[in-house]
Amino acid sequence: MTKAQEVYEKVNALMKGGVSRPEAFKQVAGEYSQPVNSIRSSYYAAAGKGESKPRPRRRETTPDDALADARASLERSIANIDREVEVAQERAAEATREYEALKGSATERKAAIEQRLDALR
């Protein structure tokens, strides 16, 4: 089993247990001591492999075959766009949480630094 497959299974198991996908990424990232973005990439790499199908072997390509291949490619593109939107939404939510945490602790952190500055004077 590849690391990407392990990540995929661990994230899905956490989500089945009620954990949000972004939180599952964080937990697995902590387990592997890797950045969340690396875990997210591994997850989606494994997720994409499950959707791919081997290309049919043909002696010759007919116009109908070419049209079917083009249609399948465009349908995969639509699925990829949906996945990109989902990933962007997760990153935006993560950034919002980070912003709120930083904003909430800014006054306290500034006061602590001011206090140390005063001690140096």
CORURGI-V755809 format. One record per residue. N is the residue number from 0. RES is the residue in three letters. SS is DSSP state (H for helix, E for strand, - for the rest). BURIAL is b if it has 9 or more other ideal C-beta (glycine too) atoms within 8 Angstrom, else e. Layout:
# CORURGI-V755809
n = {N,N}
res = {RES,RES}
ss = {SS,SS}
burial = {BURIAL,BURIAL}
This chain:
# CORURGI-V755809
n = {0,1,2,3,4,5,6,7,8,9,10,11,12,13,14,15,16,17,18,19,20,21,22,23,24,25,26,27,28,29,30,31,32,33,34,35,36,37,38,39,40,41,42,43,44,45,46,47,48,49,50,51,52,53,54,55,56,57,58,59,60,61,62,63,64,65,66,67,68,69,70,71,72,73,74,75,76,77,78,79,80,81,82,83,84,85,86,87,88,89,90,91,92,93,94,95,96,97,98,99,100,101,102,103,104,105,106,107,108,109,110,111,112,113,114,115,116,117,118,119,120}
res = {MET,THR,LYS,ALA,GLN,GLU,VAL,TYR,GLU,LYS,VAL,ASN,ALA,LEU,MET,LYS,GLY,GLY,VAL,SER,ARG,PRO,GLU,ALA,PHE,LYS,GLN,VAL,ALA,GLY,GLU,TYR,SER,GLN,PRO,VAL,ASN,SER,ILE,ARG,SER,SER,TYR,TYR,ALA,ALA,ALA,GLY,LYS,GLY,GLU,SER,LYS,PRO,ARG,PRO,ARG,ARG,ARG,GLU,THR,THR,PRO,ASP,ASP,ALA,LEU,ALA,ASP,ALA,ARG,ALA,SER,LEU,GLU,ARG,SER,ILE,ALA,ASN,ILE,ASP,ARG,GLU,VAL,GLU,VAL,ALA,GLN,GLU,ARG,ALA,ALA,GLU,ALA,THR,ARG,GLU,TYR,GLU,ALA,LEU,LYS,GLY,SER,ALA,THR,GLU,ARG,LYS,ALA,ALA,ILE,GLU,GLN,ARG,LEU,ASP,ALA,LEU,ARG}
ss = {-,-,H,H,H,H,H,H,H,H,H,H,H,H,H,H,-,-,-,-,H,H,H,H,H,H,H,H,H,H,H,H,-,-,-,H,H,H,H,H,H,H,H,H,H,H,H,H,H,H,H,-,-,-,-,-,-,-,-,-,-,-,H,H,H,H,H,H,H,H,H,H,H,H,H,H,H,H,H,H,H,H,H,H,H,H,H,H,H,H,H,H,H,H,H,H,H,H,H,H,H,H,H,H,H,H,H,H,H,H,H,H,H,H,H,H,H,H,H,H,-}
burial = {e,e,e,b,b,b,b,b,e,b,b,e,e,b,b,e,e,e,b,e,b,b,b,b,b,b,b,b,b,e,e,b,e,e,e,b,e,b,b,b,e,b,b,b,b,b,b,b,e,e,e,e,e,e,e,e,e,e,e,e,e,e,e,e,b,b,e,e,b,e,e,e,e,e,e,b,e,e,b,e,e,e,b,e,e,e,b,e,e,b,e,e,b,b,e,e,e,e,e,e,e,e,e,e,e,e,e,e,e,e,e,e,e,e,e,e,e,e,e,e,e}
